[in-house]
Amino acid sequence: MMAKEVQILHPRPSSIVAALYTLRDLGADVVILHGPSGCCFKHARLLEEDGVRTLTTALDEAGFVFGGQEQLTRLLQRASELFDPKLVGVVGTCSSMIIGEDLHQAVVDAGLDVPVLEVEVHAGYRDNTKGVIITLEAALDEGIISKEEFDRQKFLLEKATQVERLHGAASSEYLAPERGEIKYRVAERLLDLMAGGKRGINILNAKKETAYIFADINAAVAEVAQVRGAAVSTLANLDAKKGLAKVRRDAENILSGLEDRGVLIDRIIGGLDEYPIAGAQVAEFIAEEGGFDYAVISGVPHAVPIESLAGMEIFSITNGPRQVRPLRELGHQHVVVEIDLHPKTMGVKSIVESEFGATLRGLNEVR
């Protein structure tokens, strides 16, 4: 008897975590996880760095048997007393969903006088974007976002899932983590191209807060090109009028930081949540301008159509060790990884130095 095909063997992002980050982007002050104390521990602690009080009902063996609805109600009331939140999120976990906890009744019993978003979610979905959609549905029901914004977000999530399945970390049964090329060698090659009078396109296509580091790479490329008199056009998905509240603020902060560094952006290609579709704007710009010899793409390089980069030497900077092989297979000649990027961009409000940006600037000073 033939065994069933296994589609993905390596762990994938959790829908619960996706819900937590979406609540942050919506402006929640307090988020309560209704489950064991260890559930999503790392991400819960990281969210605290972004100013979100992340609490847990800490369900134990007794809670698994007798339920924890009253415990959730009491914690909602206590959180309201301690933190005086303006928007609260309650997020289900695998445990609470399996035992059938009534999140809504717990919220009603708590009697808070501020909006509470009830997110009935677990980690058993194939795509973590399901956690985002469930959270956005709760926000829509509470009038936190409009139907137009909900539809826009849902469209972007579908496109993001498609990008990952085609050329991302969900594109193969198993992808071993890799660190990519040594950064100074890639930086040396990039400097050689600039010194040789080659023309480049410098693209920021980053996902939300990761842009705080990826933008430094684009700034470094633009700064070094200016010093060397090299021709470089810079594109960025930094439309500050698009996205949820935090996403818009992040775009404003990064735009301001680039402006302070004297970086000229030739075209805005979308918002920080539009990375899965911004590649179309890149392709349009290349078709209009033409004549580029190389491309530097920071953030989500695999969302830029490879056919639009034909004939160019491609430098891709990602934060995903499992993204290295798919990018190489796609035809990107140089791939480097910014390690541990997420912890470095939590709670920040200005551009953070990147390893590759620092390497490029350092080598430029030596040469």
N, C-alpha and C positions, 0 to 999 in steps of 0.2 A: 504494500500500500504506500502510495506516494505521500510524503510529508507536505503539509501546507507551506506555501511560500512565505518566508519572513520578509516583510518589507523594510523595516528599520530596526537595527539592532542596538544602536547607541541611544542613550537618554536624550529626550527632547524637552524644550521648555514647557513649563506647567501652565495650565489655564488659570489656576489659582493665582500664581505670580502675575500673570498678565492682567488679571482683575485688580490686583493690588496697585500696579503701576498706573492703570487707567483711572482708578479712584484718585490717585495723586494728581494726575493730569487734569482731572475735573475740579480739583481744589479741595478735596476732603481734608479736614483737619485731623480727624481721628478715624482709624480703621480698626475694626475688631475681627479677628479670625476666630471662628467658632469651631475649635478643634483642639488637638493635642498641642502642648506648648512648643514642641519641636517642629511643627508643620511650617514650612517655608521660613525657617529661622533666619537664614542668611539674608534673604531679601527683605524680611521684616525689619531687621536691624539696619539694612542699607536705607530703607525708606525713612527711618528716623533722621538720617543725615539730610534728607530733603525736607525736613520739618513736619513730617506726618507721624503723629503719635500712633504707633502700631501695637495693639494689645491682643491678648489671647484669653479665651475662656479656660484654656488648659484642661480640656476634657481628659479624664483618666479612665481606668477600668470601670469604676462605678458609673461614670457618665455614659460610657458605651452601653451599659445595661439599662440604667434608669433615666437616661436623658440629661440634657443640660440646659433646657429652655429657661428655667428660673435663674440659673447662673448667668446666662446671656443677658437677661433683663436687668439683673442687678449690676452687671458690668457696664451696661449702657448708661444706667443712671449714675454710677460712680464716675465714669469717663466724662459725663456732662458736668458734674460738680468740679472735677479736677481741672479740666482743660477749656471749658466754655466754648466748644466747637461751633462753627457755623454750618458745617456739613459733615455728616458721619456716614461711614460705610460699614456694613456688616457682610462679611464674606464667609460663605460655607466652605467646608473642606470635605474630603472623602469620608471622614468619620461621621460628620453631622448629616451628610446626605444619605449615607447607608442606613443610619438608625432613624432617618425620617424626621429630623428636627424641624419644627415650625418656626422659621426665622421671623416671619411676618407677625405672628402672635406675640413673640418676645418683644419685638419693636413696639407693637401696640401697647403692650403691658408696661413698657418703660415710660411711655408718655412724654417723650422729649418734645420740645417746642421748636426744633430745627429739623430740616429735611434729613431723612435717613435712607440711604440707598441699600436695598436688600439684594445681595448678589448670590443667587442659588447656583453654586458652581462646585465642581470637583475636578480632579486632575486626570480623569479618564477619557478626555477627548483627544483625538489624533492631532488636531491643530490647536495650539495654544491661543490662537486668535478667537476661539470660541469664548474664552473668558472675557475678552475685550467686548465682544458683542453683547453678552449677557449684562455686563456692567453698563454699557451704553443704553441698553433697553431700560434698565432701572433709572438711569439719568433722564431719559426721554419721558418716562412715566411721571417723574417728579418735576418735569419742566425745567430741568437744569440745562438741557440742550434742545435745539429745535429739531423738527423732523428732517429738515434739509441737511443739518449737520450730521444727524444720525445716518442718513442715506449715504452721505459723502464718506463718513468713516467706514461704513460697511463695505463700500466699493473699494476703498483703499486696502482694507484688510484682505479682501478677496484677491486683489492684485499682489499683495505681499506674499500670501500663501502660494500663489502661482509662481512667483519669482523663486521662492525657496525650493519648491518642488522641481522646477526646471534646472536651476543652476546653483542652488544653495545647499545648506546642510541637510535638507530633506530629500536631496536628489539621488542618494545612493543608499544601498542597504547598510553599509558600514563605511564611515569615513574616519580614518585615524587622525588624531590631532597633529598638526605640523606647525613649525615656527616660521616657515617661509625662508627667504634668502636672508643673508646677513645684511643688516641695514647699511653699513658703511659702503659695501660693494655696490648696492643699488644706488646709493647717493652719489658715488663716484661716477657711475654710468650716466646719471642724470646731469651731473655737472659737465661731463664730456659733451653731451648733446648741446647744452647751452653754449659751451665754449666754441662748438663747431658751427654756431649760427643756426641751429635747428629751431623750428617753431613749435611751441607746445600749447596744449590746452590743459588747464588746471581745474579739476572738477571736484566740488564738494557735493556728495550725494549721501548724506548721513541720516541716520535714524535718531530723531529726537535729541536727548541730552548727550548722546555720543559725539555730537557735532562740536562740543566744547573742546575735545581733543583733536578730532579730525580737522577742524578749521585751522588749527595751528600748522598742520602740514601744508595746507593750501597757502597760508600766510608765508611760510618759509619758502615755498616755491616762488611765490610772487616777489618776495623781498630779495632773494638771491638773483632772480632773473633781472630785477631792476638794477642791482649792483653791477651785473655783468652785461647789461645792455641787451639781454636776450628777449625775444618776442614770446610772450606768454599771455593767453587769454584766460580769465578766471570766471568760472560759473559756479553758482551755489544755490542750494535749495533752502533759502533763508527768507521766504516770504512771511513777514511778521503779521500778516493779516489772516493767515490760514491756520486752522488747528484748534485744539482745546486750549484752555487758559494758559497752562504752563508751557505748552509748546510754542505759543506765540511769544511769551516772555523770553524764552530761550533764544528764539530767532532774533529778537530785538537786541538782546545782550551780545550775541555773537557778531551781529552786523556792526554794532557800536565798537566792539573790540577790533574788528578788521579795519574799520574806518580810522581808528586811533593809530593803527600801524601803517596807514597809508596804502592799504590794499584796495585797488579798484576792481569792482565786480562788473564784468561786462554784461552778464545776464543773470537774473534771478530765475531759477528753473522750477520753482514750486516751494511748498512749505516743508518743514521738517518731518511732517507725517506723510509727505507725498513722494518719498524716496522710491516706492515701487513703480511710479509712473513718470518720474522726472527725467528718466532716460530718453523719453520722446523729445523733450525740449533740447537735450544735449544733441541728439541726432539732427534736429532741425537747425541748430546753431552751426554744427559742422558742415551741413549741406550748404548753408548760406555763405559761410566764410571760406571753407576749404583750405587745403594746403598745410595741414598740421602734420608734423613729423612724429610727435609723441604725445601721449596722454598720461596725466597723473590723476588717478581717481581714488578719492578717500571716502571711506564709509561703507557703502553697499555697491561695490564696483560691478557685480554681476547683474544689476538692474539696468545698466547701460547697454543697449543693443550692440552686440559684438560686430555686426555688419557695419554699423556707423563708424567703427574704429579701424576699418580695413586699411592696411598699409602703415599703420602707426605702431610704434614701440610702446607697449602699455605697461605702466607702473601702477600697481594696485596695492592699496593699504587697507587692510581689513582688521577687525577685532576678533574674528572667528578662526581659531586654529583648525577647525574642520572645514573651513572655507578655502583653504589653500589649494587642495587638489582640484576641486571643481573649477576654480579660476584658471589654473594651469591648463586643464582640459578644454576650457573655453577658448584659450588662445592668449591669455595674459602672460607676457614673457617674464615679468618681475612681480612677485607677490611677497609682501612683508606683513607682519602681524604686530599690532599694538596690543600687548598683553595686559590683562587686568584693567581694561578700560572702564568698565562700569563703576567699580568702587571709586575711581579717580574723578568721575564726573557727577557723583551724587552730592547735592547741596551746593554746587558751585554756581557762580553767576558771571564768571568771566572765562576767557579762553585759557586752557591748561596746556602747558608745554607737552608736546608729543616726543617720543623717542626718535622717530624718523625725522621730525622737524629739527630737533636739536642736532642730530647727526649731520643733516644737510647743511645747517648753518655753520657747524664746527669745521667741516671739511672745506667749506667755501672760504673760511678765514685762513686756513692753512695753505690753500692752493693759490 
